[in-house]
Amino acid sequence: MNFSDATLQRFAQEVAKYPADQKQSAVMACLAIVQHEQGHISPDAEEAVAAYLGMPPIAVHEVTSFYNMYNQKPVGRYKLSVCTNLPCQLRNGQRALEQVCQQLGVEPYGTTSDGLFTVQPCECLGACADAPVMLVNDREMLSFMGPERMDELLQTLKKAQG
């Protein structure tokens, strides 16, 4: 896989933040750049990032597979990550995940046939007092996602695409 000159410039900006002998420290930033541009991080992209940073491909894959913010396969236009960690579980987090999956007709980690939504459980989002919580596209956290708010969110996102 070859990255564009613009991508390589962005990589270089991230690498420049670290001492020359520690450029591997930019791995997360480089992966975020790839995902932002391509929507997910393919095995080929992992290998190319590894080559750029001078690290073993397995080390890059370990980062990609450890953090759920990195998509290892294409996802829908809206990636809905519902917290199912214990504090959210105690306040209907699992029920929120089940509701959104049922309404969209997908299993956890599934994508709707129209490519609009991908739904997945996730670990703690750090807003336990606001449970159940979810993250939309790894950027916007939503709190108190009970049945009515979940319905409203899905309707709003569907209308935004109409």
Phi and psi in radians as a Rosetta constraint file:
Dihedral C 1 N 2 CA 2 C 2 CIRCULARHARMONIC -1.956 0.35
Dihedral N 2 CA 2 C 2 N 3 CIRCULARHARMONIC 2.303 0.35
Dihedral C 2 N 3 CA 3 C 3 CIRCULARHARMONIC -1.573 0.35
Dihedral N 3 CA 3 C 3 N 4 CIRCULARHARMONIC 2.655 0.35
Dihedral C 3 N 4 CA 4 C 4 CIRCULARHARMONIC -1.192 0.35
Dihedral N 4 CA 4 C 4 N 5 CIRCULARHARMONIC 2.837 0.35
Dihedral C 4 N 5 CA 5 C 5 CIRCULARHARMONIC -1.049 0.35
Dihedral N 5 CA 5 C 5 N 6 CIRCULARHARMONIC -0.648 0.35
Dihedral C 5 N 6 CA 6 C 6 CIRCULARHARMONIC -1.117 0.35
Dihedral N 6 CA 6 C 6 N 7 CIRCULARHARMONIC -0.711 0.35
Dihedral C 6 N 7 CA 7 C 7 CIRCULARHARMONIC -1.144 0.35
Dihedral N 7 CA 7 C 7 N 8 CIRCULARHARMONIC -0.780 0.35
Dihedral C 7 N 8 CA 8 C 8 CIRCULARHARMONIC -1.094 0.35
Dihedral N 8 CA 8 C 8 N 9 CIRCULARHARMONIC -0.611 0.35
Dihedral C 8 N 9 CA 9 C 9 CIRCULARHARMONIC -1.139 0.35
Dihedral N 9 CA 9 C 9 N 10 CIRCULARHARMONIC -0.714 0.35
Dihedral C 9 N 10 CA 10 C 10 CIRCULARHARMONIC -1.132 0.35
Dihedral N 10 CA 10 C 10 N 11 CIRCULARHARMONIC -0.718 0.35
Dihedral C 10 N 11 CA 11 C 11 CIRCULARHARMONIC -1.014 0.35
Dihedral N 11 CA 11 C 11 N 12 CIRCULARHARMONIC -0.832 0.35
Dihedral C 11 N 12 CA 12 C 12 CIRCULARHARMONIC -1.049 0.35
Dihedral N 12 CA 12 C 12 N 13 CIRCULARHARMONIC -0.658 0.35
Dihedral C 12 N 13 CA 13 C 13 CIRCULARHARMONIC -1.095 0.35
Dihedral N 13 CA 13 C 13 N 14 CIRCULARHARMONIC -0.698 0.35
Dihedral C 13 N 14 CA 14 C 14 CIRCULARHARMONIC -1.222 0.35
Dihedral N 14 CA 14 C 14 N 15 CIRCULARHARMONIC -0.758 0.35
Dihedral C 14 N 15 CA 15 C 15 CIRCULARHARMONIC -1.103 0.35
Dihedral N 15 CA 15 C 15 N 16 CIRCULARHARMONIC -0.612 0.35
Dihedral C 15 N 16 CA 16 C 16 CIRCULARHARMONIC -1.113 0.35
Dihedral N 16 CA 16 C 16 N 17 CIRCULARHARMONIC -0.278 0.35
Dihedral C 16 N 17 CA 17 C 17 CIRCULARHARMONIC -1.322 0.35
Dihedral N 17 CA 17 C 17 N 18 CIRCULARHARMONIC -0.166 0.35
Dihedral C 17 N 18 CA 18 C 18 CIRCULARHARMONIC -2.117 0.35
Dihedral N 18 CA 18 C 18 N 19 CIRCULARHARMONIC 2.755 0.35
Dihedral C 18 N 19 CA 19 C 19 CIRCULARHARMONIC -1.007 0.35
Dihedral N 19 CA 19 C 19 N 20 CIRCULARHARMONIC 2.613 0.35
Dihedral C 19 N 20 CA 20 C 20 CIRCULARHARMONIC -0.943 0.35
Dihedral N 20 CA 20 C 20 N 21 CIRCULARHARMONIC -0.606 0.35
Dihedral C 20 N 21 CA 21 C 21 CIRCULARHARMONIC -1.480 0.35
Dihedral N 21 CA 21 C 21 N 22 CIRCULARHARMONIC 0.074 0.35
Dihedral C 21 N 22 CA 22 C 22 CIRCULARHARMONIC -2.207 0.35
Dihedral N 22 CA 22 C 22 N 23 CIRCULARHARMONIC 0.558 0.35
Dihedral C 22 N 23 CA 23 C 23 CIRCULARHARMONIC -1.119 0.35
Dihedral N 23 CA 23 C 23 N 24 CIRCULARHARMONIC -0.333 0.35
Dihedral C 23 N 24 CA 24 C 24 CIRCULARHARMONIC -1.090 0.35
Dihedral N 24 CA 24 C 24 N 25 CIRCULARHARMONIC -0.333 0.35
Dihedral C 24 N 25 CA 25 C 25 CIRCULARHARMONIC -1.114 0.35
Dihedral N 25 CA 25 C 25 N 26 CIRCULARHARMONIC -0.279 0.35
Dihedral C 25 N 26 CA 26 C 26 CIRCULARHARMONIC -1.534 0.35
Dihedral N 26 CA 26 C 26 N 27 CIRCULARHARMONIC 0.142 0.35
Dihedral C 26 N 27 CA 27 C 27 CIRCULARHARMONIC -1.024 0.35
Dihedral N 27 CA 27 C 27 N 28 CIRCULARHARMONIC -0.781 0.35
Dihedral C 27 N 28 CA 28 C 28 CIRCULARHARMONIC -1.132 0.35
Dihedral N 28 CA 28 C 28 N 29 CIRCULARHARMONIC -0.723 0.35
Dihedral C 28 N 29 CA 29 C 29 CIRCULARHARMONIC -1.129 0.35
Dihedral N 29 CA 29 C 29 N 30 CIRCULARHARMONIC -0.729 0.35
Dihedral C 29 N 30 CA 30 C 30 CIRCULARHARMONIC -1.132 0.35
Dihedral N 30 CA 30 C 30 N 31 CIRCULARHARMONIC -0.709 0.35
Dihedral C 30 N 31 CA 31 C 31 CIRCULARHARMONIC -1.115 0.35
Dihedral N 31 CA 31 C 31 N 32 CIRCULARHARMONIC -0.684 0.35
Dihedral C 31 N 32 CA 32 C 32 CIRCULARHARMONIC -1.105 0.35
Dihedral N 32 CA 32 C 32 N 33 CIRCULARHARMONIC -0.663 0.35
Dihedral C 32 N 33 CA 33 C 33 CIRCULARHARMONIC -1.107 0.35
Dihedral N 33 CA 33 C 33 N 34 CIRCULARHARMONIC -0.819 0.35
Dihedral C 33 N 34 CA 34 C 34 CIRCULARHARMONIC -1.036 0.35
Dihedral N 34 CA 34 C 34 N 35 CIRCULARHARMONIC -0.824 0.35
Dihedral C 34 N 35 CA 35 C 35 CIRCULARHARMONIC -1.106 0.35
Dihedral N 35 CA 35 C 35 N 36 CIRCULARHARMONIC -0.715 0.35
Dihedral C 35 N 36 CA 36 C 36 CIRCULARHARMONIC -1.055 0.35
Dihedral N 36 CA 36 C 36 N 37 CIRCULARHARMONIC -0.672 0.35
Dihedral C 36 N 37 CA 37 C 37 CIRCULARHARMONIC -1.422 0.35
Dihedral N 37 CA 37 C 37 N 38 CIRCULARHARMONIC -0.600 0.35
Dihedral C 37 N 38 CA 38 C 38 CIRCULARHARMONIC -1.952 0.35
Dihedral N 38 CA 38 C 38 N 39 CIRCULARHARMONIC -0.189 0.35
Dihedral C 38 N 39 CA 39 C 39 CIRCULARHARMONIC 1.560 0.35
Dihedral N 39 CA 39 C 39 N 40 CIRCULARHARMONIC -0.388 0.35
Dihedral C 39 N 40 CA 40 C 40 CIRCULARHARMONIC -2.785 0.35
Dihedral N 40 CA 40 C 40 N 41 CIRCULARHARMONIC 3.038 0.35
Dihedral C 40 N 41 CA 41 C 41 CIRCULARHARMONIC -2.028 0.35
Dihedral N 41 CA 41 C 41 N 42 CIRCULARHARMONIC 1.883 0.35
Dihedral C 41 N 42 CA 42 C 42 CIRCULARHARMONIC -1.410 0.35
Dihedral N 42 CA 42 C 42 N 43 CIRCULARHARMONIC 2.849 0.35
Dihedral C 42 N 43 CA 43 C 43 CIRCULARHARMONIC -0.993 0.35
Dihedral N 43 CA 43 C 43 N 44 CIRCULARHARMONIC -0.650 0.35
Dihedral C 43 N 44 CA 44 C 44 CIRCULARHARMONIC -1.100 0.35
Dihedral N 44 CA 44 C 44 N 45 CIRCULARHARMONIC -0.692 0.35
Dihedral C 44 N 45 CA 45 C 45 CIRCULARHARMONIC -1.170 0.35
Dihedral N 45 CA 45 C 45 N 46 CIRCULARHARMONIC -0.685 0.35
Dihedral C 45 N 46 CA 46 C 46 CIRCULARHARMONIC -1.024 0.35
Dihedral N 46 CA 46 C 46 N 47 CIRCULARHARMONIC -0.793 0.35
Dihedral C 46 N 47 CA 47 C 47 CIRCULARHARMONIC -1.115 0.35
Dihedral N 47 CA 47 C 47 N 48 CIRCULARHARMONIC -0.687 0.35
Dihedral C 47 N 48 CA 48 C 48 CIRCULARHARMONIC -1.191 0.35
Dihedral N 48 CA 48 C 48 N 49 CIRCULARHARMONIC -0.695 0.35
Dihedral C 48 N 49 CA 49 C 49 CIRCULARHARMONIC -1.118 0.35
Dihedral N 49 CA 49 C 49 N 50 CIRCULARHARMONIC -0.738 0.35
Dihedral C 49 N 50 CA 50 C 50 CIRCULARHARMONIC -1.042 0.35
Dihedral N 50 CA 50 C 50 N 51 CIRCULARHARMONIC -0.791 0.35
Dihedral C 50 N 51 CA 51 C 51 CIRCULARHARMONIC -1.094 0.35
Dihedral N 51 CA 51 C 51 N 52 CIRCULARHARMONIC -0.754 0.35
Dihedral C 51 N 52 CA 52 C 52 CIRCULARHARMONIC -1.077 0.35
Dihedral N 52 CA 52 C 52 N 53 CIRCULARHARMONIC -0.720 0.35
Dihedral C 52 N 53 CA 53 C 53 CIRCULARHARMONIC -1.574 0.35
Dihedral N 53 CA 53 C 53 N 54 CIRCULARHARMONIC -0.087 0.35
Dihedral C 53 N 54 CA 54 C 54 CIRCULARHARMONIC 1.201 0.35
Dihedral N 54 CA 54 C 54 N 55 CIRCULARHARMONIC 0.765 0.35
Dihedral C 54 N 55 CA 55 C 55 CIRCULARHARMONIC -2.323 0.35
Dihedral N 55 CA 55 C 55 N 56 CIRCULARHARMONIC 2.788 0.35
Dihedral C 55 N 56 CA 56 C 56 CIRCULARHARMONIC -1.119 0.35
Dihedral N 56 CA 56 C 56 N 57 CIRCULARHARMONIC 2.445 0.35
Dihedral C 56 N 57 CA 57 C 57 CIRCULARHARMONIC -0.968 0.35
Dihedral N 57 CA 57 C 57 N 58 CIRCULARHARMONIC -0.604 0.35
Dihedral C 57 N 58 CA 58 C 58 CIRCULARHARMONIC -1.119 0.35
Dihedral N 58 CA 58 C 58 N 59 CIRCULARHARMONIC -0.567 0.35
Dihedral C 58 N 59 CA 59 C 59 CIRCULARHARMONIC -1.163 0.35
Dihedral N 59 CA 59 C 59 N 60 CIRCULARHARMONIC -0.647 0.35
Dihedral C 59 N 60 CA 60 C 60 CIRCULARHARMONIC -1.207 0.35
Dihedral N 60 CA 60 C 60 N 61 CIRCULARHARMONIC -0.745 0.35
Dihedral C 60 N 61 CA 61 C 61 CIRCULARHARMONIC -1.086 0.35
Dihedral N 61 CA 61 C 61 N 62 CIRCULARHARMONIC -0.635 0.35
Dihedral C 61 N 62 CA 62 C 62 CIRCULARHARMONIC -1.050 0.35
Dihedral N 62 CA 62 C 62 N 63 CIRCULARHARMONIC -0.670 0.35
Dihedral C 62 N 63 CA 63 C 63 CIRCULARHARMONIC -1.218 0.35
Dihedral N 63 CA 63 C 63 N 64 CIRCULARHARMONIC -0.821 0.35
Dihedral C 63 N 64 CA 64 C 64 CIRCULARHARMONIC -1.042 0.35
Dihedral N 64 CA 64 C 64 N 65 CIRCULARHARMONIC -0.730 0.35
Dihedral C 64 N 65 CA 65 C 65 CIRCULARHARMONIC -1.445 0.35
Dihedral N 65 CA 65 C 65 N 66 CIRCULARHARMONIC -0.324 0.35
Dihedral C 65 N 66 CA 66 C 66 CIRCULARHARMONIC -1.363 0.35
Dihedral N 66 CA 66 C 66 N 67 CIRCULARHARMONIC -0.748 0.35
Dihedral C 66 N 67 CA 67 C 67 CIRCULARHARMONIC -1.645 0.35
Dihedral N 67 CA 67 C 67 N 68 CIRCULARHARMONIC 2.233 0.35
Dihedral C 67 N 68 CA 68 C 68 CIRCULARHARMONIC -1.377 0.35
Dihedral N 68 CA 68 C 68 N 69 CIRCULARHARMONIC 0.023 0.35
Dihedral C 68 N 69 CA 69 C 69 CIRCULARHARMONIC -1.379 0.35
Dihedral N 69 CA 69 C 69 N 70 CIRCULARHARMONIC -0.255 0.35
Dihedral C 69 N 70 CA 70 C 70 CIRCULARHARMONIC -1.673 0.35
Dihedral N 70 CA 70 C 70 N 71 CIRCULARHARMONIC 2.209 0.35
Dihedral C 70 N 71 CA 71 C 71 CIRCULARHARMONIC -1.542 0.35
Dihedral N 71 CA 71 C 71 N 72 CIRCULARHARMONIC 2.134 0.35
Dihedral C 71 N 72 CA 72 C 72 CIRCULARHARMONIC -1.602 0.35
Dihedral N 72 CA 72 C 72 N 73 CIRCULARHARMONIC -0.059 0.35
Dihedral C 72 N 73 CA 73 C 73 CIRCULARHARMONIC -2.590 0.35
Dihedral N 73 CA 73 C 73 N 74 CIRCULARHARMONIC 2.861 0.35
Dihedral C 73 N 74 CA 74 C 74 CIRCULARHARMONIC -1.006 0.35
Dihedral N 74 CA 74 C 74 N 75 CIRCULARHARMONIC 2.504 0.35
Dihedral C 74 N 75 CA 75 C 75 CIRCULARHARMONIC -2.149 0.35
Dihedral N 75 CA 75 C 75 N 76 CIRCULARHARMONIC 2.959 0.35
Dihedral C 75 N 76 CA 76 C 76 CIRCULARHARMONIC -1.207 0.35
Dihedral N 76 CA 76 C 76 N 77 CIRCULARHARMONIC 3.010 0.35
Dihedral C 76 N 77 CA 77 C 77 CIRCULARHARMONIC -0.988 0.35
Dihedral N 77 CA 77 C 77 N 78 CIRCULARHARMONIC -0.649 0.35
Dihedral C 77 N 78 CA 78 C 78 CIRCULARHARMONIC -2.049 0.35
Dihedral N 78 CA 78 C 78 N 79 CIRCULARHARMONIC 2.010 0.35
Dihedral C 78 N 79 CA 79 C 79 CIRCULARHARMONIC -1.675 0.35
Dihedral N 79 CA 79 C 79 N 80 CIRCULARHARMONIC 2.025 0.35
Dihedral C 79 N 80 CA 80 C 80 CIRCULARHARMONIC -1.848 0.35
Dihedral N 80 CA 80 C 80 N 81 CIRCULARHARMONIC 1.932 0.35
Dihedral C 80 N 81 CA 81 C 81 CIRCULARHARMONIC -1.847 0.35
Dihedral N 81 CA 81 C 81 N 82 CIRCULARHARMONIC 1.988 0.35
Dihedral C 81 N 82 CA 82 C 82 CIRCULARHARMONIC -1.796 0.35
Dihedral N 82 CA 82 C 82 N 83 CIRCULARHARMONIC 2.179 0.35
Dihedral C 82 N 83 CA 83 C 83 CIRCULARHARMONIC -1.196 0.35
Dihedral N 83 CA 83 C 83 N 84 CIRCULARHARMONIC 2.227 0.35
Dihedral C 83 N 84 CA 84 C 84 CIRCULARHARMONIC -2.142 0.35
Dihedral N 84 CA 84 C 84 N 85 CIRCULARHARMONIC 0.340 0.35
Dihedral C 84 N 85 CA 85 C 85 CIRCULARHARMONIC -1.212 0.35
Dihedral N 85 CA 85 C 85 N 86 CIRCULARHARMONIC 2.877 0.35
Dihedral C 85 N 86 CA 86 C 86 CIRCULARHARMONIC -0.902 0.35
Dihedral N 86 CA 86 C 86 N 87 CIRCULARHARMONIC -0.881 0.35
Dihedral C 86 N 87 CA 87 C 87 CIRCULARHARMONIC -1.022 0.35
Dihedral N 87 CA 87 C 87 N 88 CIRCULARHARMONIC -0.697 0.35
Dihedral C 87 N 88 CA 88 C 88 CIRCULARHARMONIC -1.243 0.35
Dihedral N 88 CA 88 C 88 N 89 CIRCULARHARMONIC -0.623 0.35
Dihedral C 88 N 89 CA 89 C 89 CIRCULARHARMONIC -0.981 0.35
Dihedral N 89 CA 89 C 89 N 90 CIRCULARHARMONIC -0.732 0.35
Dihedral C 89 N 90 CA 90 C 90 CIRCULARHARMONIC -1.203 0.35
Dihedral N 90 CA 90 C 90 N 91 CIRCULARHARMONIC -0.267 0.35
Dihedral C 90 N 91 CA 91 C 91 CIRCULARHARMONIC -2.147 0.35
Dihedral N 91 CA 91 C 91 N 92 CIRCULARHARMONIC 0.720 0.35
Dihedral C 91 N 92 CA 92 C 92 CIRCULARHARMONIC 1.305 0.35
Dihedral N 92 CA 92 C 92 N 93 CIRCULARHARMONIC 0.450 0.35
Dihedral C 92 N 93 CA 93 C 93 CIRCULARHARMONIC -1.092 0.35
Dihedral N 93 CA 93 C 93 N 94 CIRCULARHARMONIC -0.769 0.35
Dihedral C 93 N 94 CA 94 C 94 CIRCULARHARMONIC -1.132 0.35
Dihedral N 94 CA 94 C 94 N 95 CIRCULARHARMONIC -0.682 0.35
Dihedral C 94 N 95 CA 95 C 95 CIRCULARHARMONIC -1.094 0.35
Dihedral N 95 CA 95 C 95 N 96 CIRCULARHARMONIC -0.672 0.35
Dihedral C 95 N 96 CA 96 C 96 CIRCULARHARMONIC -1.120 0.35
Dihedral N 96 CA 96 C 96 N 97 CIRCULARHARMONIC -0.751 0.35
Dihedral C 96 N 97 CA 97 C 97 CIRCULARHARMONIC -1.077 0.35
Dihedral N 97 CA 97 C 97 N 98 CIRCULARHARMONIC -0.818 0.35
Dihedral C 97 N 98 CA 98 C 98 CIRCULARHARMONIC -1.081 0.35
Dihedral N 98 CA 98 C 98 N 99 CIRCULARHARMONIC -0.687 0.35
Dihedral C 98 N 99 CA 99 C 99 CIRCULARHARMONIC -1.110 0.35
Dihedral N 99 CA 99 C 99 N 100 CIRCULARHARMONIC -0.845 0.35
Dihedral C 99 N 100 CA 100 C 100 CIRCULARHARMONIC -1.162 0.35
Dihedral N 100 CA 100 C 100 N 101 CIRCULARHARMONIC -0.657 0.35
Dihedral C 100 N 101 CA 101 C 101 CIRCULARHARMONIC -1.114 0.35
Dihedral N 101 CA 101 C 101 N 102 CIRCULARHARMONIC -0.757 0.35
Dihedral C 101 N 102 CA 102 C 102 CIRCULARHARMONIC -1.127 0.35
Dihedral N 102 CA 102 C 102 N 103 CIRCULARHARMONIC -0.789 0.35
Dihedral C 102 N 103 CA 103 C 103 CIRCULARHARMONIC -1.113 0.35
Dihedral N 103 CA 103 C 103 N 104 CIRCULARHARMONIC -0.575 0.35
Dihedral C 103 N 104 CA 104 C 104 CIRCULARHARMONIC -1.647 0.35
Dihedral N 104 CA 104 C 104 N 105 CIRCULARHARMONIC -0.145 0.35
Dihedral C 104 N 105 CA 105 C 105 CIRCULARHARMONIC 1.238 0.35
Dihedral N 105 CA 105 C 105 N 106 CIRCULARHARMONIC 0.648 0.35
Dihedral C 105 N 106 CA 106 C 106 CIRCULARHARMONIC -2.298 0.35
Dihedral N 106 CA 106 C 106 N 107 CIRCULARHARMONIC 2.810 0.35
Dihedral C 106 N 107 CA 107 C 107 CIRCULARHARMONIC -1.560 0.35
Dihedral N 107 CA 107 C 107 N 108 CIRCULARHARMONIC 2.853 0.35
Dihedral C 107 N 108 CA 108 C 108 CIRCULARHARMONIC -0.937 0.35
Dihedral N 108 CA 108 C 108 N 109 CIRCULARHARMONIC 2.427 0.35
Dihedral C 108 N 109 CA 109 C 109 CIRCULARHARMONIC 1.307 0.35
Dihedral N 109 CA 109 C 109 N 110 CIRCULARHARMONIC 0.127 0.35
Dihedral C 109 N 110 CA 110 C 110 CIRCULARHARMONIC -1.599 0.35
Dihedral N 110 CA 110 C 110 N 111 CIRCULARHARMONIC 2.816 0.35
Dihedral C 110 N 111 CA 111 C 111 CIRCULARHARMONIC -2.120 0.35
Dihedral N 111 CA 111 C 111 N 112 CIRCULARHARMONIC 2.391 0.35
Dihedral C 111 N 112 CA 112 C 112 CIRCULARHARMONIC -1.099 0.35
Dihedral N 112 CA 112 C 112 N 113 CIRCULARHARMONIC 2.682 0.35
Dihedral C 112 N 113 CA 113 C 113 CIRCULARHARMONIC -1.075 0.35
Dihedral N 113 CA 113 C 113 N 114 CIRCULARHARMONIC -0.451 0.35
Dihedral C 113 N 114 CA 114 C 114 CIRCULARHARMONIC -1.471 0.35
Dihedral N 114 CA 114 C 114 N 115 CIRCULARHARMONIC -0.012 0.35
Dihedral C 114 N 115 CA 115 C 115 CIRCULARHARMONIC 1.296 0.35
Dihedral N 115 CA 115 C 115 N 116 CIRCULARHARMONIC 0.216 0.35
Dihedral C 115 N 116 CA 116 C 116 CIRCULARHARMONIC -1.440 0.35
Dihedral N 116 CA 116 C 116 N 117 CIRCULARHARMONIC -0.709 0.35
Dihedral C 116 N 117 CA 117 C 117 CIRCULARHARMONIC -2.197 0.35
Dihedral N 117 CA 117 C 117 N 118 CIRCULARHARMONIC 2.446 0.35
Dihedral C 117 N 118 CA 118 C 118 CIRCULARHARMONIC -2.141 0.35
Dihedral N 118 CA 118 C 118 N 119 CIRCULARHARMONIC 2.341 0.35
Dihedral C 118 N 119 CA 119 C 119 CIRCULARHARMONIC -2.085 0.35
Dihedral N 119 CA 119 C 119 N 120 CIRCULARHARMONIC 2.341 0.35
Dihedral C 119 N 120 CA 120 C 120 CIRCULARHARMONIC -2.594 0.35
Dihedral N 120 CA 120 C 120 N 121 CIRCULARHARMONIC 2.599 0.35
Dihedral C 120 N 121 CA 121 C 121 CIRCULARHARMONIC -1.297 0.35
Dihedral N 121 CA 121 C 121 N 122 CIRCULARHARMONIC 2.774 0.35
Dihedral C 121 N 122 CA 122 C 122 CIRCULARHARMONIC -2.547 0.35
Dihedral N 122 CA 122 C 122 N 123 CIRCULARHARMONIC 2.946 0.35
Dihedral C 122 N 123 CA 123 C 123 CIRCULARHARMONIC -1.437 0.35
Dihedral N 123 CA 123 C 123 N 124 CIRCULARHARMONIC -3.090 0.35
Dihedral C 123 N 124 CA 124 C 124 CIRCULARHARMONIC -0.889 0.35
Dihedral N 124 CA 124 C 124 N 125 CIRCULARHARMONIC 2.305 0.35
Dihedral C 124 N 125 CA 125 C 125 CIRCULARHARMONIC -1.786 0.35
Dihedral N 125 CA 125 C 125 N 126 CIRCULARHARMONIC 0.039 0.35
Dihedral C 125 N 126 CA 126 C 126 CIRCULARHARMONIC 1.374 0.35
Dihedral N 126 CA 126 C 126 N 127 CIRCULARHARMONIC 0.377 0.35
Dihedral C 126 N 127 CA 127 C 127 CIRCULARHARMONIC -2.274 0.35
Dihedral N 127 CA 127 C 127 N 128 CIRCULARHARMONIC 0.859 0.35
Dihedral C 127 N 128 CA 128 C 128 CIRCULARHARMONIC -0.984 0.35
Dihedral N 128 CA 128 C 128 N 129 CIRCULARHARMONIC -0.629 0.35
Dihedral C 128 N 129 CA 129 C 129 CIRCULARHARMONIC -1.211 0.35
Dihedral N 129 CA 129 C 129 N 130 CIRCULARHARMONIC -0.257 0.35
Dihedral C 129 N 130 CA 130 C 130 CIRCULARHARMONIC -1.791 0.35
Dihedral N 130 CA 130 C 130 N 131 CIRCULARHARMONIC 0.238 0.35
Dihedral C 130 N 131 CA 131 C 131 CIRCULARHARMONIC -1.086 0.35
Dihedral N 131 CA 131 C 131 N 132 CIRCULARHARMONIC 2.619 0.35
Dihedral C 131 N 132 CA 132 C 132 CIRCULARHARMONIC -1.342 0.35
Dihedral N 132 CA 132 C 132 N 133 CIRCULARHARMONIC 2.548 0.35
Dihedral C 132 N 133 CA 133 C 133 CIRCULARHARMONIC -2.119 0.35
Dihedral N 133 CA 133 C 133 N 134 CIRCULARHARMONIC 2.747 0.35
Dihedral C 133 N 134 CA 134 C 134 CIRCULARHARMONIC -2.561 0.35
Dihedral N 134 CA 134 C 134 N 135 CIRCULARHARMONIC 2.840 0.35
Dihedral C 134 N 135 CA 135 C 135 CIRCULARHARMONIC -2.126 0.35
Dihedral N 135 CA 135 C 135 N 136 CIRCULARHARMONIC 2.291 0.35
Dihedral C 135 N 136 CA 136 C 136 CIRCULARHARMONIC -1.832 0.35
Dihedral N 136 CA 136 C 136 N 137 CIRCULARHARMONIC 2.136 0.35
Dihedral C 136 N 137 CA 137 C 137 CIRCULARHARMONIC 0.935 0.35
Dihedral N 137 CA 137 C 137 N 138 CIRCULARHARMONIC 0.621 0.35
Dihedral C 137 N 138 CA 138 C 138 CIRCULARHARMONIC 1.024 0.35
Dihedral N 138 CA 138 C 138 N 139 CIRCULARHARMONIC 0.304 0.35
Dihedral C 138 N 139 CA 139 C 139 CIRCULARHARMONIC -2.270 0.35
Dihedral N 139 CA 139 C 139 N 140 CIRCULARHARMONIC -0.719 0.35
Dihedral C 139 N 140 CA 140 C 140 CIRCULARHARMONIC -1.954 0.35
Dihedral N 140 CA 140 C 140 N 141 CIRCULARHARMONIC 2.032 0.35
Dihedral C 140 N 141 CA 141 C 141 CIRCULARHARMONIC -1.583 0.35
Dihedral N 141 CA 141 C 141 N 142 CIRCULARHARMONIC 2.355 0.35
Dihedral C 141 N 142 CA 142 C 142 CIRCULARHARMONIC -2.090 0.35
Dihedral N 142 CA 142 C 142 N 143 CIRCULARHARMONIC 2.353 0.35
Dihedral C 142 N 143 CA 143 C 143 CIRCULARHARMONIC -1.909 0.35
Dihedral N 143 CA 143 C 143 N 144 CIRCULARHARMONIC 2.840 0.35
Dihedral C 143 N 144 CA 144 C 144 CIRCULARHARMONIC 0.925 0.35
Dihedral N 144 CA 144 C 144 N 145 CIRCULARHARMONIC 0.857 0.35
Dihedral C 144 N 145 CA 145 C 145 CIRCULARHARMONIC -1.477 0.35
Dihedral N 145 CA 145 C 145 N 146 CIRCULARHARMONIC 1.181 0.35
Dihedral C 145 N 146 CA 146 C 146 CIRCULARHARMONIC -1.288 0.35
Dihedral N 146 CA 146 C 146 N 147 CIRCULARHARMONIC 3.127 0.35
Dihedral C 146 N 147 CA 147 C 147 CIRCULARHARMONIC -0.947 0.35
Dihedral N 147 CA 147 C 147 N 148 CIRCULARHARMONIC -0.765 0.35
Dihedral C 147 N 148 CA 148 C 148 CIRCULARHARMONIC -1.180 0.35
Dihedral N 148 CA 148 C 148 N 149 CIRCULARHARMONIC -0.769 0.35
Dihedral C 148 N 149 CA 149 C 149 CIRCULARHARMONIC -1.161 0.35
Dihedral N 149 CA 149 C 149 N 150 CIRCULARHARMONIC -0.615 0.35
Dihedral C 149 N 150 CA 150 C 150 CIRCULARHARMONIC -1.146 0.35
Dihedral N 150 CA 150 C 150 N 151 CIRCULARHARMONIC -0.771 0.35
Dihedral C 150 N 151 CA 151 C 151 CIRCULARHARMONIC -1.025 0.35
Dihedral N 151 CA 151 C 151 N 152 CIRCULARHARMONIC -0.801 0.35
Dihedral C 151 N 152 CA 152 C 152 CIRCULARHARMONIC -1.072 0.35
Dihedral N 152 CA 152 C 152 N 153 CIRCULARHARMONIC -0.761 0.35
Dihedral C 152 N 153 CA 153 C 153 CIRCULARHARMONIC -1.055 0.35
Dihedral N 153 CA 153 C 153 N 154 CIRCULARHARMONIC -0.871 0.35
Dihedral C 153 N 154 CA 154 C 154 CIRCULARHARMONIC -1.082 0.35
Dihedral N 154 CA 154 C 154 N 155 CIRCULARHARMONIC -0.714 0.35
Dihedral C 154 N 155 CA 155 C 155 CIRCULARHARMONIC -1.107 0.35
Dihedral N 155 CA 155 C 155 N 156 CIRCULARHARMONIC -0.739 0.35
Dihedral C 155 N 156 CA 156 C 156 CIRCULARHARMONIC -1.113 0.35
Dihedral N 156 CA 156 C 156 N 157 CIRCULARHARMONIC -0.776 0.35
Dihedral C 156 N 157 CA 157 C 157 CIRCULARHARMONIC -1.176 0.35
Dihedral N 157 CA 157 C 157 N 158 CIRCULARHARMONIC -0.676 0.35
Dihedral C 157 N 158 CA 158 C 158 CIRCULARHARMONIC -1.136 0.35
Dihedral N 158 CA 158 C 158 N 159 CIRCULARHARMONIC -0.738 0.35
Dihedral C 158 N 159 CA 159 C 159 CIRCULARHARMONIC -1.137 0.35
Dihedral N 159 CA 159 C 159 N 160 CIRCULARHARMONIC -0.595 0.35
Dihedral C 159 N 160 CA 160 C 160 CIRCULARHARMONIC -1.104 0.35
Dihedral N 160 CA 160 C 160 N 161 CIRCULARHARMONIC -0.419 0.35
Dihedral C 160 N 161 CA 161 C 161 CIRCULARHARMONIC -1.624 0.35
Dihedral N 161 CA 161 C 161 N 162 CIRCULARHARMONIC -0.242 0.35
